[in-house]
Amino acid sequence: SREGKRLAVLYGLACHGIFGLAGLAMLIQLHQGMTLGLGPFEGFPAIVANTILLAQFPLAHSLLLTPRGNRLLARLAPQPHGKTLATTTYALIASLQLLLLFTLWSPSGIVFFRLEGAAMVAITLLYLAAWGLLTKASFDAGPEGQSGCLGWSSLWRGIKPKFPPMPETGLFKIVRQPIYVSFALELWLVPVWTPDRLAIAVLYTAYCVLAPRLKERRFLR
């Protein structure tokens, strides 16, 4: 229907637009040691605010993938299209979460060290290579599902979303969870280290270890 097509375009533009902004903010902030955040807080209030920003992404990202989370996603979009748009809604929420994390962070102002010269160039190239691996892993996993395109494009075509099979090609032939591995590499291959950067690296690396356990349960189901 025309209404469905308009809704599909609206969700597609919102999802991919915010997805791009979040990716750019993440790329810059991780590379610069989380020193460019716009958060206004200092001292203990900054610690509280940053802790909330850190926790909100992995918690919602995992909870929305549970059966109860799937039912919630189906109710968040205008009906009767909520179930069709669920994957787009999920990607949109995740992108908003990342955008909030990497733009509203309150920097501590402390810098442990900053690489310069050839060392900075070398680690930056490795950092960009990790981003390349993440992009490759996302395509291997199925770009429509990873980017949120599956939902709005299915609504546009008037069909039910058809999820890709369990990925077994590309990087998935080498390592079971290449998306998490690539993300973990991005967390450590940076030229600027601050307490903020260290907190994100440690906590989100732990998430990269624990989250695949939940994902494996979903794969088994």
C-alpha positions as CSV (number, residue, x, y, z in Angstrom):
1,S,0.0,0.0,0.0
2,R,1.0,3.6,-0.4
3,E,1.0,4.0,3.4
4,G,3.2,1.0,3.8
5,K,5.7,2.3,1.2
6,R,5.8,5.8,2.8
7,L,6.5,4.1,6.2
8,A,9.2,1.9,4.7
9,V,10.9,5.0,3.2
10,L,10.7,6.9,6.5
11,Y,12.1,4.0,8.5
12,G,14.8,3.3,6.0
13,L,16.0,6.9,5.9
14,A,15.9,7.2,9.7
15,C,17.7,3.9,10.3
16,H,20.5,4.3,7.8
17,G,21.0,8.0,8.5
18,I,21.4,7.5,12.2
19,F,23.4,4.3,11.5
20,G,25.9,6.4,9.5
21,L,26.1,9.1,12.1
22,A,26.7,6.6,14.9
23,G,29.4,4.8,12.9
24,L,31.2,8.1,12.2
25,A,31.0,9.2,15.9
26,M,32.3,5.8,17.0
27,L,35.1,5.8,14.5
28,I,36.4,9.2,15.6
29,Q,35.8,8.9,19.3
30,L,37.5,5.5,19.8
31,H,40.5,6.7,17.8
32,Q,40.7,9.9,19.9
33,G,40.4,8.1,23.2
34,M,36.9,9.4,24.0
35,T,38.3,13.0,24.4
36,L,35.8,14.7,22.1
37,G,32.5,13.9,23.9
38,L,30.0,16.7,24.4
39,G,28.8,15.6,27.9
40,P,28.8,18.5,30.4
41,F,29.6,16.6,33.6
42,E,32.8,16.5,35.6
43,G,34.0,14.4,38.6
44,F,31.5,12.0,40.2
45,P,28.5,13.1,38.1
46,A,30.5,12.3,35.0
47,I,31.3,8.9,36.2
48,V,27.6,8.2,36.9
49,A,26.5,9.6,33.5
50,N,29.2,7.7,31.6
51,T,28.4,4.5,33.4
52,I,24.8,4.8,32.3
53,L,25.9,5.4,28.8
54,L,28.1,2.4,28.9
55,A,25.5,0.1,30.3
56,Q,22.5,1.0,28.2
57,F,23.9,-0.3,24.9
58,P,24.8,-3.9,25.8
59,L,21.8,-4.4,28.1
60,A,19.2,-3.2,25.5
61,H,21.1,-4.8,22.6
62,S,20.9,-8.2,24.2
63,L,17.4,-7.9,25.8
64,L,15.8,-6.9,22.6
65,L,17.0,-10.2,21.0
66,T,15.1,-12.3,23.6
67,P,11.6,-13.6,22.8
68,R,10.1,-10.9,25.0
69,G,12.3,-8.3,23.3
70,N,11.1,-9.5,19.9
71,R,7.5,-9.0,21.0
72,L,8.3,-5.5,22.2
73,L,10.0,-4.6,18.9
74,A,6.9,-5.7,17.0
75,R,4.8,-3.2,19.0
76,L,7.1,-0.3,18.6
77,A,6.3,0.5,15.0
78,P,2.9,1.5,13.6
79,Q,0.6,-1.5,13.2
80,P,0.1,-3.8,11.4
81,H,3.6,-3.3,10.2
82,G,5.5,-3.7,13.5
83,K,6.5,-7.3,13.0
84,T,7.8,-6.6,9.5
85,L,9.8,-3.6,10.6
86,A,11.2,-5.3,13.7
87,T,14.7,-5.7,12.3
88,T,14.8,-2.1,11.2
89,T,13.5,-0.9,14.5
90,Y,16.2,-3.0,16.3
91,A,19.0,-1.5,14.1
92,L,17.5,2.0,14.6
93,I,17.5,1.7,18.4
94,A,21.0,0.3,18.4
95,S,22.3,3.1,16.2
96,L,20.6,5.7,18.5
97,Q,22.2,4.0,21.5
98,L,25.7,4.2,20.0
99,L,25.2,7.8,18.9
100,L,24.2,8.8,22.4
101,L,27.2,6.9,23.8
102,F,29.8,8.4,21.6
103,T,28.5,12.0,21.5
104,L,27.3,12.6,25.0
105,W,30.3,11.1,26.8
106,S,31.8,13.4,29.4
107,P,35.6,13.3,29.0
108,S,37.8,13.0,32.1
109,G,40.4,15.3,30.6
110,I,43.2,12.8,31.6
111,V,45.5,11.4,28.9
112,F,47.7,8.5,29.8
113,F,49.7,8.7,26.5
114,R,49.3,9.7,22.9
115,L,51.3,8.0,20.1
116,E,53.0,10.3,17.6
117,G,54.7,10.0,14.3
118,A,55.2,6.6,12.7
119,A,53.8,4.7,15.7
120,M,50.5,6.7,15.4
121,V,50.3,6.0,11.7
122,A,50.9,2.3,12.2
123,I,48.3,1.9,14.9
124,T,45.8,3.9,13.0
125,L,46.3,1.7,10.0
126,L,45.6,-1.4,12.2
127,Y,42.6,0.4,13.6
128,L,41.2,1.0,10.2
129,A,41.9,-2.6,9.3
130,A,39.8,-3.7,12.3
131,W,37.0,-1.6,10.9
132,G,37.5,-3.3,7.6
133,L,37.2,-6.7,9.2
134,L,34.0,-5.5,11.0
135,T,32.5,-4.4,7.7
136,K,33.5,-7.7,6.0
137,A,32.0,-9.7,8.9
138,S,28.8,-7.8,8.8
139,F,28.4,-8.5,5.1
140,D,29.3,-12.2,5.6
141,A,26.5,-12.3,8.3
142,G,24.0,-10.8,5.9
143,P,24.0,-7.0,5.3
144,E,20.3,-6.7,5.2
145,G,19.8,-8.0,8.7
146,Q,22.9,-6.2,10.1
147,S,22.0,-2.8,8.7
148,G,18.3,-2.9,9.3
149,C,17.5,-3.0,5.6
150,L,15.6,-6.3,5.8
151,G,12.6,-4.8,7.6
152,W,11.8,-1.7,5.6
153,S,12.7,-3.3,2.2
154,S,10.3,-6.2,3.0
155,L,7.6,-3.7,3.8
156,W,8.3,-1.8,0.6
157,R,7.9,-5.0,-1.4
158,G,4.9,-6.2,0.5
159,I,6.5,-9.5,1.6
160,K,7.4,-11.2,4.9
161,P,11.1,-10.7,6.0
162,K,13.2,-13.7,5.1
163,F,16.1,-14.1,7.3
164,P,19.4,-15.4,5.8
165,P,20.7,-18.8,6.9
166,M,23.3,-19.2,9.7
167,P,26.5,-17.7,8.2
168,E,29.2,-20.2,7.3
169,T,31.1,-18.4,4.6
170,G,33.8,-15.6,4.5
171,L,35.2,-14.8,8.0
172,F,32.7,-17.2,9.6
173,K,34.7,-20.1,8.1
174,I,37.7,-18.9,10.1
175,V,36.2,-17.8,13.4
176,R,32.8,-18.4,15.0
177,Q,32.0,-14.8,15.9
178,P,34.0,-12.5,13.6
179,I,31.8,-9.4,14.4
180,Y,32.6,-9.6,18.1
181,V,36.3,-10.3,17.3
182,S,36.5,-7.3,15.0
183,F,34.8,-5.0,17.5
184,A,37.2,-6.1,20.2
185,L,40.2,-5.3,18.0
186,E,38.8,-1.8,17.4
187,L,38.7,-1.3,21.2
188,W,42.4,-1.8,21.6
189,L,44.1,-0.7,18.4
190,V,44.1,3.1,19.1
191,P,46.8,5.8,19.5
192,V,45.2,7.7,22.4
193,W,44.7,6.2,25.8
194,T,42.7,7.8,28.6
195,P,40.8,6.4,31.6
196,D,37.6,6.8,29.5
197,R,39.1,4.7,26.7
198,L,40.4,2.0,29.1
199,A,36.9,1.7,30.7
200,I,35.2,1.2,27.4
201,A,37.9,-1.2,26.2
202,V,37.7,-3.4,29.3
203,L,33.9,-3.5,29.7
204,Y,33.0,-3.9,26.0
205,T,35.7,-6.6,25.5
206,A,34.0,-8.5,28.4
207,Y,30.7,-8.0,26.5
208,C,32.3,-9.4,23.4
209,V,33.2,-12.5,25.4
210,L,29.8,-12.9,27.1
211,A,27.4,-11.9,24.4
212,P,28.3,-14.7,22.0
213,R,27.1,-17.2,24.7
214,L,23.6,-15.7,24.4
215,K,23.9,-15.7,20.6
216,E,24.8,-19.4,20.6
217,R,21.6,-20.1,22.5
218,R,19.6,-18.2,19.8
219,F,21.4,-20.2,17.1
220,L,20.5,-23.5,18.9
221,R,16.8,-22.5,19.0
